[in-house]
Amino acid sequence: MERFVISIGRELGSGGKEIAEKVATRLGIKFYDRKLLEVAARESGLDTTVFENADERESHTFAGNIFSIHGAITDIFIGGSCMSSDQLFAIQSEAIRDLAERESCVIVGRCAEYVLRDHPRKASIFITADYEDRVRYVMNHDNVDRTQATLTIEKGDKRRRSYHDYYATTRWGEARCYDLCINSSHFGIEGTTDFICNYIKKRFGI
């Protein structure tokens, strides 16, 4: 079977990660969310915590994790020149492209739909949900009250949008920038998973 890759963007509280995991399981392919950070760290020789600190955050320079760069990445040390999140994004993007070349997979967030914009067998999906459903999802998932849930959604969406729109020329969550946008409130987690799997099977002739 010819390889394919699915990129999934998501609003916080939409169940996007849970849906993405189920899609990967149903299709029998790999799933990458935070695991992608481990791949980028392994392939670059850097510590995973450095990528975690930069994960889906827009450009800045890290004072706590310092590197020396002379055409290539050298050993981590304290003191010297700093590596910005722009450089970490470049390393992570290369890891995404390498994965898409090697295997079929589902990748959540990390501007994957933009990074893989020239991939011939890539389906980009964005998952949203009605606001009240998102609030309930976060309340149940994080075991918090409504006030904390709404604050989590506000901060999470802002961070994801800022990160995406800083690195991509497309806009986070804008329908024309994706192959498929779906509101998980209409079908629920399982129904949305079914819908996406059927779409992928028809799209790629699986």
Secondary structure, 3 states (H helix, E strand, C coil): CCCCEEEEEECCCCCHHHHHHHHHHHHCCEEECCHHHHHHHHHHCCCHHHHHHHCCCCCCEEEEEECCECCCECCCCCCCCEEEHHHHHHHHHHHHHHHHHHCCEEEECCCHHHHCCCCCCEEEEEEECCHHHHHHHHHHHHCCCHHHHHHHHHHHHHHHHHHHHHHCCCCCCCHHHCCEEEEHHHHHHHHHHHHHHHHHHHHHCC
